[in-house]
């Protein structure tokens, strides 16, 4: 088994996936096509119209032919930090301690990988491409905010880890 942790992304108010979520699912499917033992660990518990990010991703994976047995939903987290901790709990409860593949948007990869490594995981990065239609200012903001967020979130997961 190779867990493929797919970090969620915000949904539209009607519960449909935004481009970032679709790109992440496509990247996960591409990686999974090369690794038949993939277990897709889908994160994101912020519901829109009754659908969580994990639910929407599961629906997309099932539509693409992935079996229900290859999907593990983590639909209780509200943010990236919660997701990393919740996935750690889920996988450790199953007795898993090997490497994990990390799927998220390219700009978000540094933070997700840093948190998971701080939680003791060996990671393989599977970046999903970012939108190219954003303004220069928006792209700059999206990338720059990840630096302080990474420091903060790594601190939070380390505090959680050492309290366990």
GROMACS elastic network, one bead per residue, 0.5 to 0.9 nm:
[ bonds ]
;  ai    aj funct       b0    kb
    1    36     6  0.86319   500
    1    38     6  0.58101   500
    1    39     6  0.63416   500
    1    96     6  0.87990   500
    2    35     6  0.77786   500
    2    36     6  0.87343   500
    2    37     6  0.58024   500
    2    39     6  0.58349   500
    2    40     6  0.84270   500
    2    98     6  0.79258   500
    2    99     6  0.71515   500
    2   100     6  0.62896   500
    2   101     6  0.73490   500
    3    37     6  0.84068   500
    3    38     6  0.57417   500
    3    40     6  0.59059   500
    3    41     6  0.63641   500
    3    91     6  0.82355   500
    3    96     6  0.89667   500
    3    98     6  0.87605   500
    3    99     6  0.76480   500
    3   100     6  0.51546   500
    3   101     6  0.61979   500
    3   102     6  0.85643   500
    4    28     6  0.71766   500
    4    31     6  0.84969   500
    4    32     6  0.79036   500
    4    38     6  0.62942   500
    4    39     6  0.58315   500
    4    41     6  0.57203   500
    4    42     6  0.81796   500
    4   100     6  0.59712   500
    4   102     6  0.59717   500
    4   103     6  0.69736   500
    5    28     6  0.85318   500
    5    39     6  0.83063   500
    5    40     6  0.61071   500
    5    42     6  0.60606   500
    5    43     6  0.73800   500
    5    84     6  0.88811   500
    5    87     6  0.76348   500
    5   100     6  0.69540   500
    5   101     6  0.60046   500
    5   102     6  0.50461   500
    5   103     6  0.59641   500
    5   104     6  0.85359   500
    6    24     6  0.69051   500
    6    25     6  0.74083   500
    6    28     6  0.69796   500
    6    40     6  0.70081   500
    6    41     6  0.60482   500
    6    42     6  0.50360   500
    6    43     6  0.61944   500
    6    54     6  0.87482   500
    6    57     6  0.86386   500
    6   101     6  0.84027   500
    6   102     6  0.63037   500
    6   104     6  0.62249   500
    7    21     6  0.84736   500
    7    24     6  0.77479   500
    7    41     6  0.84720   500
    7    42     6  0.64569   500
    7    43     6  0.51618   500
    7    44     6  0.68165   500
    7    53     6  0.88256   500
    7    54     6  0.86008   500
    7    80     6  0.73442   500
    7    83     6  0.73255   500
    7    84     6  0.85883   500
    7   102     6  0.77829   500
    7   103     6  0.62798   500
    7   104     6  0.55173   500
    7   105     6  0.86076   500
    7   112     6  0.83209   500
    8    11     6  0.88917   500
    8    20     6  0.86956   500
    8    21     6  0.63888   500
    8    24     6  0.80553   500
    8    42     6  0.70377   500
    8    43     6  0.52462   500
    8    45     6  0.82666   500
    8    52     6  0.89514   500
    8    53     6  0.54981   500
    8    54     6  0.66329   500
    8    57     6  0.79710   500
    8    79     6  0.87205   500
    8    80     6  0.81967   500
    8    83     6  0.85943   500
    8   104     6  0.77383   500
    9    17     6  0.81668   500
    9    18     6  0.75242   500
    9    19     6  0.89475   500
    9    20     6  0.63378   500
    9    21     6  0.52104   500
    9    22     6  0.89998   500
    9    24     6  0.85652   500
    9    43     6  0.88696   500
    9    44     6  0.72269   500
    9    53     6  0.66137   500
    9   104     6  0.86427   500
   10    17     6  0.74993   500
   10    18     6  0.67563   500
   10    20     6  0.81109   500
   10    21     6  0.73726   500
   10    44     6  0.84764   500
   10    46     6  0.76727   500
   10    47     6  0.89835   500
   10    48     6  0.87866   500
   10    53     6  0.69805   500
   11    14     6  0.77451   500
   11    15     6  0.55631   500
   11    16     6  0.57428   500
   11    18     6  0.55073   500
   11    21     6  0.77910   500
   11    46     6  0.83955   500
   11    47     6  0.79725   500
   11    48     6  0.65305   500
   11    51     6  0.85945   500
   11    52     6  0.80462   500
   11    53     6  0.66629   500
   11    56     6  0.86493   500
   12    15     6  0.53292   500
   12    16     6  0.53597   500
   12    17     6  0.62003   500
   12    18     6  0.61532   500
   12    48     6  0.70186   500
   12    49     6  0.88885   500
   13    16     6  0.74092   500
   13    47     6  0.88936   500
   13    48     6  0.53571   500
   13    49     6  0.64825   500
   14    17     6  0.89849   500
   14    48     6  0.61773   500
   14    49     6  0.53255   500
   14    50     6  0.87210   500
   14    51     6  0.86933   500
   15    47     6  0.74351   500
   15    49     6  0.50840   500
   15    50     6  0.70577   500
   15    51     6  0.55616   500
   15    52     6  0.76570   500
   15    53     6  0.83754   500
   15    56     6  0.78259   500
   16    48     6  0.82056   500
   16    49     6  0.87625   500
   16    51     6  0.82895   500
   16    56     6  0.73923   500
   17    20     6  0.79279   500
   17    21     6  0.58572   500
   17    22     6  0.63558   500
   17    53     6  0.78864   500
   17    56     6  0.69577   500
   17    57     6  0.82659   500
   18    21     6  0.55451   500
   18    22     6  0.64808   500
   18    23     6  0.88485   500
   19    22     6  0.50712   500
   19    23     6  0.60957   500
   19    24     6  0.86147   500
   19   130     6  0.87095   500
   19   131     6  0.74361   500
   20    23     6  0.51577   500
   20    24     6  0.62591   500
   20    25     6  0.87656   500
   20   104     6  0.84748   500
   20   105     6  0.68454   500
   20   128     6  0.80017   500
   20   129     6  0.82355   500
   20   130     6  0.69007   500
   20   131     6  0.72733   500
   21    24     6  0.50892   500
   21    25     6  0.62762   500
   21    26     6  0.86570   500
   21    53     6  0.81259   500
   21    56     6  0.89341   500
   21    57     6  0.76496   500
   21   104     6  0.84755   500
   21   105     6  0.85336   500
   22    25     6  0.51730   500
   22    26     6  0.61967   500
   22    27     6  0.86499   500
   22    57     6  0.81165   500
   22    60     6  0.84956   500
   23    26     6  0.50858   500
   23    27     6  0.61765   500
   23    28     6  0.86177   500
   23   104     6  0.84830   500
   23   105     6  0.76387   500
   23   128     6  0.55973   500
   23   129     6  0.66646   500
   23   130     6  0.78471   500
   23   131     6  0.88973   500
   24    27     6  0.50971   500
   24    28     6  0.61645   500
   24    29     6  0.86244   500
   24    57     6  0.89677   500
   24   103     6  0.62504   500
   24   104     6  0.56051   500
   24   105     6  0.64786   500
   24   126     6  0.88469   500
   24   127     6  0.76997   500
   24   128     6  0.52007   500
   24   129     6  0.80590   500
   25    28     6  0.50113   500
   25    29     6  0.61314   500
   25    30     6  0.85871   500
   25    57     6  0.66005   500
   25    60     6  0.74611   500
   25    61     6  0.73213   500
   25   103     6  0.82306   500
   25   104     6  0.88536   500
   25   128     6  0.83689   500
   26    29     6  0.51092   500
   26    30     6  0.61878   500
   26    31     6  0.86743   500
   26    61     6  0.89772   500
   26   128     6  0.77505   500
   27    30     6  0.50870   500
   27    31     6  0.62408   500
   27    32     6  0.85086   500
   27   103     6  0.69701   500
   27   104     6  0.83345   500
   27   126     6  0.67794   500
   27   127     6  0.69786   500
   27   128     6  0.54753   500
   27   129     6  0.84346   500
   28    31     6  0.51396   500
   28    32     6  0.59340   500
   28    33     6  0.85042   500
   28    40     6  0.79571   500
   28   101     6  0.89827   500
   28   102     6  0.87350   500
   28   103     6  0.62611   500
   28   104     6  0.88304   500
   28   126     6  0.73815   500
   28   127     6  0.89508   500
   28   128     6  0.83646   500
   29    33     6  0.60147   500
   29    34     6  0.88372   500
   29    61     6  0.75546   500
   29    64     6  0.82442   500
   29    66     6  0.86521   500
   30    33     6  0.52602   500
   30    34     6  0.69943   500
   31    34     6  0.54851   500
   31    35     6  0.65697   500
   31    38     6  0.86170   500
   31   101     6  0.87418   500
   31   126     6  0.73006   500
   32    36     6  0.62812   500
   32    37     6  0.78885   500
   32    38     6  0.57430   500
   32    39     6  0.84888   500
   32    40     6  0.83627   500
   33    36     6  0.64282   500
   33    38     6  0.86545   500
   34    38     6  0.89814   500
   35    38     6  0.57657   500
   36    39     6  0.89368   500
   37    70     6  0.83134   500
   38    70     6  0.67406   500
   38    71     6  0.88279   500
   39    69     6  0.80771   500
   39    71     6  0.58117   500
   39    72     6  0.70190   500
   40    58     6  0.86889   500
   40    61     6  0.89110   500
   40    70     6  0.59743   500
   40    72     6  0.59633   500
   40    73     6  0.81227   500
   41    54     6  0.86118   500
   41    70     6  0.85716   500
   41    71     6  0.61460   500
   41    73     6  0.58517   500
   41    74     6  0.69001   500
   41    87     6  0.73220   500
   41    91     6  0.89540   500
   42    53     6  0.79959   500
   42    54     6  0.50388   500
   42    55     6  0.81529   500
   42    57     6  0.68667   500
   42    58     6  0.72187   500
   42    71     6  0.73480   500
   42    72     6  0.62183   500
   42    74     6  0.57091   500
   42    75     6  0.76383   500
   42    87     6  0.86287   500
   43    52     6  0.89053   500
   43    53     6  0.68547   500
   43    54     6  0.51479   500
   43    55     6  0.89199   500
   43    57     6  0.87236   500
   43    72     6  0.88685   500
   43    73     6  0.64127   500
   43    75     6  0.57957   500
   43    76     6  0.79556   500
   43    77     6  0.70172   500
   43    80     6  0.86663   500
   43    83     6  0.58887   500
   43    84     6  0.85440   500
   43    86     6  0.84369   500
   43    87     6  0.76244   500
   44    47     6  0.84128   500
   44    52     6  0.63083   500
   44    54     6  0.51001   500
   44    55     6  0.83770   500
   44    73     6  0.84989   500
   44    74     6  0.65080   500
   44    75     6  0.50776   500
   44    76     6  0.66690   500
   44    77     6  0.54728   500
   44    78     6  0.64669   500
   44    79     6  0.72986   500
   44    80     6  0.82614   500
   44    82     6  0.89654   500
   44    83     6  0.68117   500
   45    51     6  0.85296   500
   45    53     6  0.59568   500
   45    54     6  0.65520   500
   45    55     6  0.85049   500
   45    74     6  0.72304   500
   45    78     6  0.56202   500
   45    79     6  0.82773   500
   45    83     6  0.87766   500
   46    51     6  0.80801   500
   46    52     6  0.54206   500
   46    53     6  0.65619   500
   46    54     6  0.88976   500
   46    75     6  0.77389   500
   46    76     6  0.77217   500
   46    77     6  0.72285   500
   46    78     6  0.56716   500
   46    79     6  0.83258   500
   47    50     6  0.55969   500
   47    53     6  0.68730   500
   47    75     6  0.89250   500
   48    51     6  0.52946   500
   48    52     6  0.64412   500
   48    53     6  0.83895   500
   49    52     6  0.85156   500
   51    54     6  0.81372   500
   51    55     6  0.59926   500
   51    56     6  0.65077   500
   52    55     6  0.50667   500
   52    56     6  0.63348   500
   52    57     6  0.86515   500
   52    75     6  0.64819   500
   52    76     6  0.87906   500
   53    56     6  0.52108   500
   53    57     6  0.61953   500
   53    58     6  0.85620   500
   53    75     6  0.73188   500
   54    57     6  0.51695   500
   54    58     6  0.60582   500
   54    59     6  0.85921   500
   54    72     6  0.89195   500
   54    73     6  0.58265   500
   54    74     6  0.64867   500
   54    75     6  0.55395   500
   55    58     6  0.50692   500
   55    59     6  0.61694   500
   55    60     6  0.86773   500
   55    73     6  0.73725   500
   55    75     6  0.74824   500
   56    59     6  0.50962   500
   56    60     6  0.62852   500
   56    61     6  0.86965   500
   57    60     6  0.50456   500
   57    61     6  0.61450   500
   57    62     6  0.85308   500
   58    61     6  0.50827   500
   58    62     6  0.60136   500
   58    63     6  0.84631   500
   58    66     6  0.88161   500
   58    68     6  0.82353   500
   58    71     6  0.69238   500
   58    72     6  0.85020   500
   58    73     6  0.75721   500
   59    62     6  0.51381   500
   59    63     6  0.61043   500
   59    64     6  0.86248   500
   60    63     6  0.50838   500
   60    64     6  0.62897   500
   60    65     6  0.89181   500
   60    66     6  0.89186   500
   61    65     6  0.65094   500
   61    66     6  0.54177   500
   61    67     6  0.81111   500
   61    68     6  0.88288   500
   61    71     6  0.83677   500
   62    65     6  0.51552   500
   62    67     6  0.62360   500
   62    68     6  0.68592   500
   62    71     6  0.87566   500
   63    66     6  0.73284   500
   66    69     6  0.83857   500
   66    70     6  0.67194   500
   66    71     6  0.78602   500
   67    70     6  0.54079   500
   67    71     6  0.70958   500
   68    71     6  0.53345   500
   68    72     6  0.82052   500
   69    72     6  0.77424   500
   72    90     6  0.88235   500
   73    76     6  0.89751   500
   74    77     6  0.70987   500
   74    83     6  0.75373   500
   74    86     6  0.69825   500
   74    87     6  0.68610   500
   74    90     6  0.80081   500
   75    78     6  0.85270   500
   75    83     6  0.86670   500
   76    82     6  0.83221   500
   76    83     6  0.80802   500
   76    86     6  0.79692   500
   77    80     6  0.77150   500
   77    81     6  0.82748   500
   77    82     6  0.50541   500
   77    83     6  0.52310   500
   77    84     6  0.88343   500
   77    85     6  0.88724   500
   77    86     6  0.70363   500
   78    81     6  0.83639   500
   78    82     6  0.62618   500
   78    83     6  0.73527   500
   79    82     6  0.53403   500
   79    83     6  0.62032   500
   79    84     6  0.88788   500
   80    84     6  0.63230   500
   80    85     6  0.87984   500
   80   111     6  0.86423   500
   80   112     6  0.73402   500
   80   153     6  0.81582   500
   81    84     6  0.52782   500
   81    85     6  0.64310   500
   81    86     6  0.85828   500
   81   112     6  0.81940   500
   81   115     6  0.75079   500
   81   153     6  0.58405   500
   81   154     6  0.81412   500
   81   156     6  0.75768   500
   81   157     6  0.70039   500
   82    85     6  0.52950   500
   82    86     6  0.59525   500
   82    87     6  0.84958   500
   82   157     6  0.87410   500
   83    86     6  0.50585   500
   83    87     6  0.59639   500
   83    88     6  0.84211   500
   84    87     6  0.53061   500
   84    88     6  0.62083   500
   84    89     6  0.87630   500
   84   112     6  0.73685   500
   84   115     6  0.67836   500
   84   116     6  0.62692   500
   84   119     6  0.82317   500
   84   157     6  0.80740   500
   85    88     6  0.50572   500
   85    89     6  0.62902   500
   85    90     6  0.87342   500
   85   115     6  0.86705   500
   85   116     6  0.82242   500
   85   119     6  0.78282   500
   85   157     6  0.69592   500
   85   160     6  0.81456   500
   85   161     6  0.86481   500
   86    89     6  0.50820   500
   86    90     6  0.62068   500
   86    91     6  0.86675   500
   87    90     6  0.50257   500
   87    91     6  0.60779   500
   87    92     6  0.83744   500
   88    91     6  0.53321   500
   88    92     6  0.59284   500
   88    93     6  0.83638   500
   88   116     6  0.80549   500
   88   119     6  0.74762   500
   88   121     6  0.85960   500
   89    92     6  0.52416   500
   89    93     6  0.59619   500
   89    94     6  0.86698   500
   90    93     6  0.52313   500
   90    94     6  0.65434   500
   90    95     6  0.89839   500
   90    96     6  0.89382   500
   91    94     6  0.51212   500
   91    95     6  0.65085   500
   91    96     6  0.53655   500
   91    97     6  0.75458   500
   92    96     6  0.52582   500
   92    97     6  0.66684   500
   93    96     6  0.74635   500
   96    99     6  0.88739   500
   97   100     6  0.88184   500
   97   120     6  0.87088   500
   97   121     6  0.74594   500
   97   122     6  0.89438   500
   98   121     6  0.72079   500
   98   122     6  0.69921   500
   99   121     6  0.60913   500
   99   123     6  0.55695   500
   99   124     6  0.73090   500
  100   116     6  0.88808   500
  100   121     6  0.68454   500
  100   122     6  0.63159   500
  100   123     6  0.50579   500
  100   124     6  0.62138   500
  100   125     6  0.87469   500
  101   122     6  0.85752   500
  101   123     6  0.56411   500
  101   125     6  0.59235   500
  101   126     6  0.66615   500
  102   109     6  0.78157   500
  102   112     6  0.74713   500
  102   113     6  0.70145   500
  102   116     6  0.88065   500
  102   123     6  0.65765   500
  102   124     6  0.60097   500
  102   125     6  0.50843   500
  102   126     6  0.56613   500
  102   127     6  0.77692   500
  103   106     6  0.87548   500
  103   109     6  0.76612   500
  103   112     6  0.87645   500
  103   124     6  0.87814   500
  103   125     6  0.65542   500
  103   127     6  0.57008   500
  103   128     6  0.68396   500
  104   107     6  0.82598   500
  104   108     6  0.62710   500
  104   109     6  0.59096   500
  104   112     6  0.78009   500
  104   125     6  0.84794   500
  104   126     6  0.70252   500
  104   127     6  0.55608   500
  104   128     6  0.57294   500
  104   129     6  0.87113   500
  105   108     6  0.52418   500
  105   109     6  0.62316   500
  105   126     6  0.86366   500
  105   127     6  0.55053   500
  105   129     6  0.59039   500
  105   130     6  0.59087   500
  106   109     6  0.53168   500
  106   110     6  0.80918   500
  106   126     6  0.83263   500
  106   128     6  0.54875   500
  106   129     6  0.56737   500
  106   130     6  0.62160   500
  107   110     6  0.71507   500
  107   111     6  0.86472   500
  107   127     6  0.83870   500
  107   128     6  0.88840   500
  107   129     6  0.84328   500
  107   130     6  0.71690   500
  107   142     6  0.73174   500
  107   143     6  0.57242   500
  107   146     6  0.75310   500
  108   111     6  0.57806   500
  108   112     6  0.65634   500
  108   113     6  0.88298   500
  108   127     6  0.85387   500
  108   142     6  0.86872   500
  108   143     6  0.78312   500
  108   146     6  0.67264   500
  109   112     6  0.52320   500
  109   113     6  0.59451   500
  109   114     6  0.83123   500
  109   125     6  0.72947   500
  109   126     6  0.83028   500
  109   127     6  0.66291   500
  109   128     6  0.89367   500
  110   113     6  0.54134   500
  110   114     6  0.59943   500
  110   115     6  0.86267   500
  110   146     6  0.78141   500
  110   147     6  0.84946   500
  110   150     6  0.73614   500
  111   114     6  0.51506   500
  111   115     6  0.61921   500
  111   116     6  0.86528   500
  111   146     6  0.66843   500
  111   147     6  0.77770   500
  111   149     6  0.72966   500
  111   151     6  0.81252   500
  111   153     6  0.76491   500
  111   154     6  0.78447   500
  112   115     6  0.53051   500
  112   116     6  0.62306   500
  112   117     6  0.85840   500
  112   150     6  0.79552   500
  112   153     6  0.89840   500
  113   116     6  0.51738   500
  113   117     6  0.59951   500
  113   118     6  0.84359   500
  113   121     6  0.87953   500
  113   122     6  0.89136   500
  113   123     6  0.66630   500
  113   124     6  0.84028   500
  113   125     6  0.74424   500
  114   117     6  0.52058   500
  114   118     6  0.60898   500
  114   119     6  0.86287   500
  114   150     6  0.72151   500
  114   151     6  0.88488   500
  114   153     6  0.87573   500
  114   154     6  0.65899   500
  115   118     6  0.50101   500
  115   119     6  0.62644   500
  115   120     6  0.88413   500
  115   121     6  0.89379   500
  115   150     6  0.76779   500
  115   153     6  0.67540   500
  115   154     6  0.50241   500
  115   155     6  0.85726   500
  115   156     6  0.88460   500
  115   157     6  0.65163   500
  115   158     6  0.82534   500
  116   120     6  0.64849   500
  116   121     6  0.54992   500
  116   122     6  0.77889   500
  116   123     6  0.74094   500
  116   154     6  0.85761   500
  116   157     6  0.85079   500
  117   122     6  0.61976   500
  117   123     6  0.69817   500
  118   121     6  0.73315   500
  118   154     6  0.66125   500
  118   155     6  0.88042   500
  118   157     6  0.69962   500
  118   158     6  0.63057   500
  118   161     6  0.83239   500
  119   154     6  0.87791   500
  119   157     6  0.67434   500
  119   158     6  0.69186   500
  119   160     6  0.89225   500
  119   161     6  0.64666   500
  127   130     6  0.89407   500
  129   132     6  0.86055   500
  131   134     6  0.65038   500
  131   139     6  0.88818   500
  132   135     6  0.84036   500
  132   139     6  0.85786   500
  134   137     6  0.80858   500
  134   138     6  0.60289   500
  134   139     6  0.60577   500
  135   138     6  0.51681   500
  135   139     6  0.61918   500
  135   140     6  0.85785   500
  136   139     6  0.51956   500
  136   140     6  0.61840   500
  136   141     6  0.86888   500
  137   140     6  0.51265   500
  137   141     6  0.62384   500
  137   142     6  0.86828   500
  138   141     6  0.50500   500
  138   142     6  0.60997   500
  138   143     6  0.86518   500
  139   142     6  0.51148   500
  139   143     6  0.62921   500
  139   144     6  0.85778   500
  140   143     6  0.53194   500
  140   144     6  0.59847   500
  140   145     6  0.85117   500
  141   144     6  0.51661   500
  141   145     6  0.59530   500
  141   146     6  0.86962   500
  142   145     6  0.57889   500
  142   146     6  0.70298   500
  143   146     6  0.56543   500
  143   147     6  0.77505   500
  144   147     6  0.59034   500
  144   148     6  0.79850   500
  145   148     6  0.60851   500
  145   149     6  0.62754   500
  145   150     6  0.86145   500
  146   150     6  0.57450   500
  146   151     6  0.86056   500
  147   150     6  0.51973   500
  147   151     6  0.65387   500
  147   152     6  0.87967   500
  148   151     6  0.51937   500
  148   152     6  0.61861   500
  148   153     6  0.85520   500
  149   152     6  0.51102   500
  149   153     6  0.59162   500
  149   154     6  0.83766   500
  150   153     6  0.52374   500
  150   154     6  0.59496   500
  150   155     6  0.84212   500
  151   154     6  0.53791   500
  151   155     6  0.62434   500
  151   156     6  0.87850   500
  152   155     6  0.51760   500
  152   156     6  0.63258   500
  152   157     6  0.88666   500
  153   157     6  0.62206   500
  153   158     6  0.85243   500
  154   157     6  0.52124   500
  154   158     6  0.60750   500
  154   159     6  0.85634   500
  155   158     6  0.51801   500
  155   159     6  0.62226   500
  155   160     6  0.86768   500
  156   159     6  0.51684   500
  156   160     6  0.62508   500
  156   161     6  0.86107   500
  157   161     6  0.59397   500
  157   162     6  0.85611   500
  158   162     6  0.61006   500
  158   163     6  0.84799   500
  159   162     6  0.54076   500
  159   163     6  0.62381   500
  159   164     6  0.89010   500
  160   163     6  0.52578   500
  160   164     6  0.65720   500
  161   164     6  0.54318   500
